[in-house]
């Protein structure tokens, strides 16, 4: 969502050797999609070893999420399609992870409500990214970005997912996600609407 967080800086170093190669930003985005879906599948199993595998996969996915944009900027391979593809993959991965956590949590006190909570979080995350995608498509990617604060942006909050799972806080994470993401969707949706409106109408 921004371009200068700590994860972006780390990713920038990693992609430097790829600048003059045949590897494209879309290749990294596809890697992000594969590792993100793998993480969701691992979390859905709900066993300790699978949770560790899921946590590692999700962290790799987060790094690749930043790395594709860094490679695009460093290599001059930025494209409108790539920016939209990146956001669509973000939506799919983040939504799938919460649904996976919900599937695993059906064995807890949450029962079948766990899947519903995961779906709620997933839908709200999809709505958030849809509003961002609209602005990126109708205006440009920079118009949909957020300013990083202390080296973090809102999307970096997803690092709490693997940490929460590894510390056995999956159920709490699921409940909080289902409660908070609708509010975030409303806030960001309104913010993106105002940005798009200003871009379309211009200064008054």
Secondary structure, DSSP 8 states (H G I E B T S, - for coil): --S-SHHHHHHHHHHGGGTTSS--HHHHHHHHHHHHHHHHHHHHH--HHHHHHHHHHHHHHHHHHHHHHHHHHHHT---HHHHHHHHHHHHHHHHHHHHHHHHHGGGSTTTTHHHHHHHHHHHHHHHHHHHHHHHHHHT-GGGG----BTTB-GGGGGHHHHHHHHTT-HHHHHHHHHHHHHHHHHHHHHHHHHHHHHHHH---
